[in-house]
């Protein structure tokens, strides 16, 4: 015989298990969204720095404009751009809103320039 006191308890356990699985899935989705945003802001910084470094010697003023345009096309904002000689140093940012944690701003930084060896290391 089935005990009347335990009638329907499986439904409660099922609901509790579904709630736990939903919480875990939400947590994993948030972590995934942050990782994607982090990769986006860093990749945009890398590409913007490369674009700025390409123009650094020929057109230093236009180099940062090109980096800003490229960052915008990648969905992030160029925060800072410094050209020192042939080296470009850029910083990008991306604002994200997470369901539980609220709004956050992620930043990325990259430097790019020519690859040269010092005379003492050539041989």
Buried (B, 14 or more C-beta within 10 A) or exposed (E): EEEEEEEEEEEEEEEEEEEEEEEEEEEEEBEEBBEEBBEBBBBBBBBBBBBBBBBBEEEBEEBBBBBBEBBBEBEBBBBEBEBEEBBBBBBBBBEBEBEEEEEEEBBBBBBBBEEEEEEEEEE
